[in-house]
Amino acid sequence: MGDRFRYNLSNLATYPNGQPPWLNKTSPIPTAGMFDSYTIEQVMDTRSWPLCYIYE
């Protein structure tokens, strides 16, 4: 498995959900290949594809 599965537990209190790299709007949302991959920017507007719904 190598180093990619080694965790740095010394920063767990600072970064409880994992450590950087920081994300931006063009970062892809990971799906592990089970679904189509979209960027954060694509799902920010629920009125446009791929979500296409309106809150009322």
N, C-alpha and C positions, 0 to 999 in steps of 0.2 A: 504494500500500500504506500510506502514511502512517506515523505514529509507532508504531502498534501492533506493528510488526515491527522496531523499532529496539532493539538490545540494549545494556545498560549493562555493558560489559566490565570496569569498574573493580572490581566486586564479585564477579567470577566465582570467586575463591578462597574467599570467604566463603559464597556460595550457589551451589555447583556445579550444583544441579538447578533453578535458577531462584530468583527472589526472592519475598518475601512478596506477597500477603496470606497469612497463616497460615490453616491449615484447622482445622476442628473437626468433631465427629461429624455435624453436620447439613449439612456441605458436600457438594454433589453430586460424584460421580466423573465426570470428563469422558469422553465417549464419541464426541464429534464427530458425534452423530446416527446412528451406525452400530448402536448397541445401545440397549436401554432404559437410562435413567439411574437410578442408585441412589445413596443417600447412604452415607457411610462407616459410619454407625451400622447401616444395613441389612445390610451384609456383615461386620460384626464377629463376629456369632454364626453360625457355620457350620451350626448345628442348625436354624435357621429359614430361611424363604423369603427370598431367592431361591436360596440355595445348597443347603440341606437335606442335609447329610452329617455323619457323626461320625467323628472320628479314633479308632482303636483301637490 
